[in-house]
Amino acid sequence: MTTAAVVLQLLILAGALYDTAALLAPRRRRLRRTALETAERRLVAQRLHGRIDAAAYREGMRCVADRRLSRRGRRDTS
């Protein structure tokens, strides 16, 4: 019983340390994720409003899934 309590306490401590490290991580990683989320939202909006066709939408989402901001590795200006 004591062993189980120690293991659970270690897991809680590890989780707390992980969360603290994530909060203190370099901002660049968080900014990159935010940029990808923004690119995804922009693609969905463009598709819903009929500004891009299905092929362009799939290509854009493929880029987001590959963690790139746009085709050919450069930012979308639209």
C-alpha positions as a printed NumPy array, in Angstrom:
array([[  0.   ,   0.   ,   0.   ],
       [  2.842,   2.357,   0.807],
       [  4.463,   1.594,  -2.533],
       [  1.299,   2.569,  -4.405],
       [  1.091,   5.843,  -2.483],
       [  4.727,   6.657,  -3.282],
       [  4.23 ,   5.883,  -6.98 ],
       [  1.153,   8.104,  -7.124],
       [  2.975,  10.94 ,  -5.372],
       [  5.864,  10.628,  -7.83 ],
       [  3.427,  10.771, -10.761],
       [  1.808,  13.897,  -9.339],
       [  5.219,  15.485,  -8.8  ],
       [  6.306,  14.575, -12.343],
       [  3.114,  16.123, -13.737],
       [  3.64 ,  19.314, -11.77 ],
       [  7.232,  19.575, -12.985],
       [  6.158,  18.938, -16.582],
       [  3.502,  21.667, -16.418],
       [  5.963,  24.109, -14.887],
       [  8.533,  23.358, -17.591],
       [  5.886,  23.862, -20.295],
       [  5.005,  27.263, -18.874],
       [  8.651,  28.291, -18.745],
       [  9.45 ,  26.933, -22.218],
       [ 10.668,  29.342, -24.873],
       [  7.873,  31.463, -26.303],
       [  8.92 ,  30.645, -29.84 ],
       [  7.392,  27.164, -29.619],
       [  4.084,  28.536, -28.343],
       [  4.078,  31.264, -30.987],
       [  4.651,  28.652, -33.698],
       [  1.664,  26.627, -32.476],
       [ -0.471,  29.784, -32.376],
       [  0.551,  30.629, -35.946],
       [ -0.436,  27.137, -37.113],
       [ -3.812,  27.385, -35.351],
       [ -4.403,  30.771, -36.985],
       [ -3.503,  29.349, -40.397],
       [ -5.956,  26.499, -39.852],
       [ -8.758,  28.891, -38.855],
       [ -8.04 ,  31.069, -41.891],
       [ -8.218,  28.048, -44.209],
       [-11.549,  26.938, -42.747],
       [-12.987,  30.438, -43.099],
       [-11.789,  30.711, -46.697],
       [-13.301,  27.321, -47.535],
       [-16.624,  28.111, -45.861],
       [-16.917,  31.413, -47.724],
       [-16.049,  29.792, -51.061],
       [-12.77 ,  31.667, -51.549],
       [-10.745,  28.492, -52.116],
       [-11.621,  25.164, -53.681],
       [-11.353,  21.72 , -52.078],
       [ -7.909,  20.996, -53.547],
       [ -6.425,  24.213, -52.164],
       [ -8.057,  23.511, -48.798],
       [ -6.594,  19.99 , -48.667],
       [ -3.163,  21.279, -49.636],
       [ -3.325,  23.984, -46.979],
       [ -4.425,  21.528, -44.302],
       [ -1.655,  19.164, -45.371],
       [  0.83 ,  21.979, -44.794],
       [ -0.652,  22.683, -41.371],
       [ -0.464,  18.982, -40.505],
       [  3.182,  18.941, -41.605],
       [  3.705,  21.954, -39.284],
       [  4.431,  24.354, -42.135],
       [  2.61 ,  27.641, -42.529],
       [  2.066,  27.385, -46.271],
       [  3.118,  25.626, -49.444],
       [  6.773,  25.836, -50.445],
       [  7.747,  26.805, -46.879],
       [  6.787,  30.469, -46.963],
       [  4.015,  32.344, -45.227],
       [  0.676,  32.939, -46.829],
       [  0.042,  36.613, -47.462],
       [ -3.732,  36.304, -47.854]])
